Amino acid sequence: MGVVLLLLSLAMMAVGIAAAYSGSLIIMVERGWAMVIAGTVAASAGAVLLGLSVVAHRLRRIQLVLTAFPGDGERAGEAAPVRAAAAH
């Protein structure tokens, strides 16, 4: 899943930059402005998706580390039982 997000984000950025460039060549025509705007939106959305894929990858690594080394015989991710404080 992470690889798919990474590839999709790179494709979105490449296509967005290409559309913005080809639209800038015909900027005097209304279609040129639309291509520039659509290209910049696609490229910036691809950059955001790239960031999200990096975050998802790092969260997956954290999850693997936490499940590999559970503490006190408990499974990682489960809340430890709350012990009542001794009354003085």
GITA-V381584 format. One record per residue. N is the residue number from 1. RES is the residue in one small letter. PHI is phi as a letter, one per 40 degrees, with the letter a starting at -180 (999 if undefined). NEAR is the number of other ideal C-beta (glycine too) atoms within 10 Angstrom. Layout:
N RES PHI NEAR
N RES PHI NEAR
//
This chain:
1 m 999 9
2 g c 15
3 v c 9
4 v c 9
5 l c 17
6 l c 17
7 l c 11
8 l c 14
9 s c 20
10 l c 15
11 a c 13
12 m c 20
13 m c 18
14 a c 13
15 v c 15
16 g c 20
17 i c 15
18 a c 14
19 a c 20
20 a c 18
21 y c 12
22 s c 13
23 g c 20
24 s c 13
25 l c 11
26 i b 13
27 i c 12
28 m c 8
29 v c 11
30 e d 9
31 r c 11
32 g c 15
33 w c 14
34 a c 12
35 m c 21
36 v c 19
37 i c 13
38 a c 15
39 g c 20
40 t c 15
41 v c 14
42 a c 20
43 a c 18
44 s c 13
45 a c 14
46 g c 20
47 a c 15
48 v c 11
49 l c 18
50 l c 17
51 g c 11
52 l c 14
53 s c 20
54 v c 14
55 v c 12
56 a c 14
57 h c 15
58 r c 11
59 l c 11
60 r c 12
61 r c 10
62 i c 10
63 q c 12
64 l c 11
65 v c 10
66 l c 13
67 t c 11
68 a c 8
69 f b 8
70 p c 12
71 g b 9
72 d f 5
73 g g 5
74 e c 11
75 r c 9
76 a c 13
77 g g 9
78 e c 8
79 a c 6
80 a c 8
81 p c 6
82 v c 6
83 r c 6
84 a c 5
85 a c 6
86 a c 5
87 a c 4
88 h c 3
//
